[in-house]
């Protein structure tokens, strides 16, 4: 196992028993027996580490995404969130700079912006396109946060279909 993965596994274990607000970088270092410089080689802070757990999984899905069957990708993301619901539910309890709730919105915006530009042949978004993508990502992250906070009462297919139904036609054409 590489060191970065070791640190990721440590935060996952620490979150099981401790509130995120009460976990310090020193706690992480002590738990996984790595030096402070090693931690900061990979992560800016504990929130960056927490976010990386989600990002590393979703990046793999996106890198293998061929532009077909967006719903299948969304279902896989939702399955991952559901499998680790306790962890992600706790990550949503934090706020502030780089907190997970804002991260999923910003991460989604980056993905959709990149996909839209690549597939439309444009170099930059105009203001309307930026607002459309931003609004969708704000709404989608709200749905994900609420779904996790309410113990996934709606099934994965319902949430995936809802997110797809709510996506603007501009995104459906290019993602």
VOVEX-330066 format. One record per residue (C-alpha): x, y, z; residue in three letters. Coordinates in nm, 3 decimals. Example, Ala and Ser with C-alpha at 12.3 -4.5 7.8 and 13.67 -1.06 7.14 Angstrom:
BEGIN
SITE    east   north      up res
SITE   1.230  -0.450   0.780 ala
SITE   1.367  -0.106   0.714 ser
END
This chain:
BEGIN
SITE    east   north      up res
SITE   0.000   0.000   0.000 unk
SITE   0.133   0.344  -0.084 unk
SITE   0.162   0.619   0.175 unk
SITE  -0.112   0.835   0.027 unk
SITE  -0.356   0.547   0.044 unk
SITE  -0.247   0.474   0.401 unk
SITE  -0.333   0.831   0.502 unk
SITE  -0.670   0.807   0.325 unk
SITE  -0.748   0.482   0.504 unk
SITE  -0.653   0.643   0.836 unk
SITE  -0.894   0.935   0.802 unk
SITE  -1.169   0.690   0.709 unk
SITE  -1.104   0.496   1.030 unk
SITE  -1.071   0.808   1.246 unk
SITE  -1.404   0.945   1.121 unk
SITE  -1.576   0.628   1.242 unk
SITE  -1.503   0.720   1.604 unk
SITE  -1.454   1.094   1.615 unk
SITE  -1.625   1.407   1.488 unk
SITE  -1.435   1.565   1.201 unk
SITE  -1.416   1.898   1.382 unk
SITE  -1.225   1.719   1.657 unk
SITE  -0.977   1.542   1.428 unk
SITE  -0.649   1.727   1.389 unk
SITE  -0.370   1.670   1.143 unk
SITE  -0.166   1.553   1.443 unk
SITE  -0.432   1.288   1.516 unk
SITE  -0.398   1.165   1.158 unk
SITE  -0.018   1.160   1.181 unk
SITE  -0.028   0.966   1.507 unk
SITE  -0.282   0.717   1.379 unk
SITE  -0.099   0.632   1.057 unk
SITE   0.256   0.692   1.182 unk
SITE   0.367   0.932   0.911 unk
SITE   0.563   1.254   0.934 unk
SITE   0.392   1.592   0.903 unk
SITE   0.595   1.664   0.588 unk
SITE   0.466   1.341   0.434 unk
SITE   0.105   1.441   0.505 unk
SITE   0.155   1.785   0.350 unk
SITE   0.327   1.633   0.047 unk
SITE  -0.010   1.486  -0.047 unk
SITE  -0.274   1.708   0.117 unk
SITE  -0.322   2.075   0.203 unk
SITE  -0.528   2.004   0.515 unk
SITE  -0.764   1.746   0.662 unk
SITE  -1.050   1.864   0.441 unk
SITE  -0.838   1.813   0.131 unk
SITE  -0.774   1.458   0.254 unk
SITE  -1.145   1.399   0.323 unk
SITE  -1.239   1.529  -0.022 unk
SITE  -0.972   1.317  -0.190 unk
SITE  -1.148   1.001  -0.076 unk
SITE  -1.448   1.097  -0.293 unk
SITE  -1.246   1.254  -0.573 unk
SITE  -1.013   0.959  -0.624 unk
SITE  -1.306   0.723  -0.677 unk
SITE  -1.505   0.956  -0.903 unk
SITE  -1.196   1.050  -1.105 unk
SITE  -1.152   0.683  -1.197 unk
SITE  -1.513   0.666  -1.318 unk
SITE  -1.484   0.988  -1.515 unk
SITE  -1.153   0.889  -1.674 unk
SITE  -1.322   0.576  -1.808 unk
SITE  -1.638   0.761  -1.916 unk
SITE  -1.683   0.748  -2.292 unk
SITE  -1.964   1.003  -2.314 unk
SITE  -2.235   0.738  -2.313 unk
SITE  -2.473   0.641  -2.037 unk
SITE  -2.436   0.923  -1.789 unk
SITE  -2.695   0.751  -1.569 unk
SITE  -2.468   0.448  -1.522 unk
SITE  -2.186   0.674  -1.398 unk
SITE  -2.423   0.858  -1.165 unk
SITE  -2.550   0.527  -1.026 unk
SITE  -2.194   0.415  -0.954 unk
SITE  -2.121   0.742  -0.773 unk
SITE  -2.441   0.704  -0.571 unk
SITE  -2.356   0.340  -0.490 unk
SITE  -2.016   0.454  -0.363 unk
SITE  -2.177   0.724  -0.149 unk
SITE  -2.431   0.474  -0.016 unk
SITE  -2.163   0.214   0.066 unk
SITE  -1.976   0.477   0.267 unk
SITE  -2.281   0.672   0.385 unk
SITE  -2.170   0.692   0.747 unk
SITE  -1.839   0.850   0.644 unk
SITE  -1.990   1.097   0.397 unk
SITE  -2.274   1.188   0.629 unk
SITE  -2.016   1.288   0.889 unk
SITE  -1.815   1.484   0.632 unk
SITE  -2.125   1.689   0.557 unk
SITE  -2.143   1.802   0.920 unk
SITE  -1.843   2.030   0.869 unk
SITE  -1.846   2.374   0.717 unk
SITE  -1.591   2.629   0.617 unk
SITE  -1.314   2.646   0.365 unk
SITE  -1.275   2.329   0.159 unk
SITE  -1.559   2.147   0.342 unk
SITE  -1.706   1.845   0.164 unk
SITE  -2.049   1.997   0.093 unk
SITE  -1.892   2.279  -0.107 unk
SITE  -1.633   2.047  -0.256 unk
SITE  -1.889   1.823  -0.430 unk
SITE  -2.054   2.132  -0.584 unk
SITE  -1.719   2.272  -0.704 unk
SITE  -1.599   1.932  -0.824 unk
SITE  -1.921   1.883  -1.021 unk
SITE  -1.889   2.230  -1.172 unk
SITE  -1.534   2.156  -1.285 unk
SITE  -1.642   1.827  -1.443 unk
SITE  -1.942   1.971  -1.627 unk
SITE  -1.754   2.281  -1.737 unk
SITE  -1.470   2.072  -1.879 unk
SITE  -1.705   1.826  -2.051 unk
SITE  -1.918   2.106  -2.194 unk
SITE  -1.620   2.296  -2.332 unk
SITE  -1.457   1.984  -2.475 unk
SITE  -1.770   1.857  -2.643 unk
SITE  -1.898   2.193  -2.765 unk
SITE  -1.563   2.299  -2.910 unk
SITE  -1.570   2.623  -2.713 unk
SITE  -1.272   2.770  -2.534 unk
SITE  -1.460   2.941  -2.252 unk
SITE  -1.811   2.950  -2.108 unk
SITE  -2.019   3.260  -2.157 unk
SITE  -2.194   3.404  -1.852 unk
SITE  -2.524   3.227  -1.922 unk
SITE  -2.357   2.888  -1.965 unk
SITE  -2.161   2.937  -1.645 unk
SITE  -2.480   3.024  -1.455 unk
SITE  -2.666   2.724  -1.598 unk
SITE  -2.388   2.482  -1.502 unk
SITE  -2.339   2.648  -1.164 unk
SITE  -2.711   2.636  -1.084 unk
SITE  -2.734   2.271  -1.176 unk
SITE  -2.429   2.184  -0.963 unk
SITE  -2.570   2.379  -0.669 unk
SITE  -2.898   2.189  -0.696 unk
SITE  -2.735   1.850  -0.754 unk
SITE  -2.505   1.892  -0.454 unk
SITE  -2.808   1.991  -0.243 unk
SITE  -2.987   1.672  -0.350 unk
SITE  -2.681   1.458  -0.268 unk
SITE  -2.635   1.623   0.072 unk
SITE  -3.001   1.580   0.163 unk
SITE  -3.007   1.222   0.038 unk
SITE  -2.711   1.133   0.259 unk
SITE  -2.838   1.327   0.561 unk
SITE  -3.175   1.153   0.539 unk
SITE  -3.021   0.805   0.531 unk
SITE  -3.077   0.744   0.160 unk
SITE  -3.454   0.703   0.191 unk
SITE  -3.491   0.725  -0.186 unk
SITE  -3.328   0.448  -0.386 unk
SITE  -3.028   0.505  -0.611 unk
SITE  -3.223   0.479  -0.937 unk
SITE  -3.472   0.742  -0.819 unk
SITE  -3.194   0.986  -0.725 unk
SITE  -2.995   0.919  -1.046 unk
SITE  -3.305   0.973  -1.259 unk
SITE  -3.395   1.287  -1.066 unk
SITE  -3.047   1.432  -1.118 unk
SITE  -3.067   1.349  -1.487 unk
SITE  -3.418   1.493  -1.522 unk
SITE  -3.307   1.816  -1.353 unk
SITE  -2.998   1.856  -1.569 unk
SITE  -3.032   2.134  -1.827 unk
SITE  -3.061   2.034  -2.192 unk
SITE  -2.727   2.206  -2.258 unk
SITE  -2.558   1.954  -2.031 unk
SITE  -2.751   1.655  -2.162 unk
SITE  -2.628   1.735  -2.512 unk
SITE  -2.262   1.757  -2.417 unk
SITE  -2.207   1.525  -2.122 unk
END
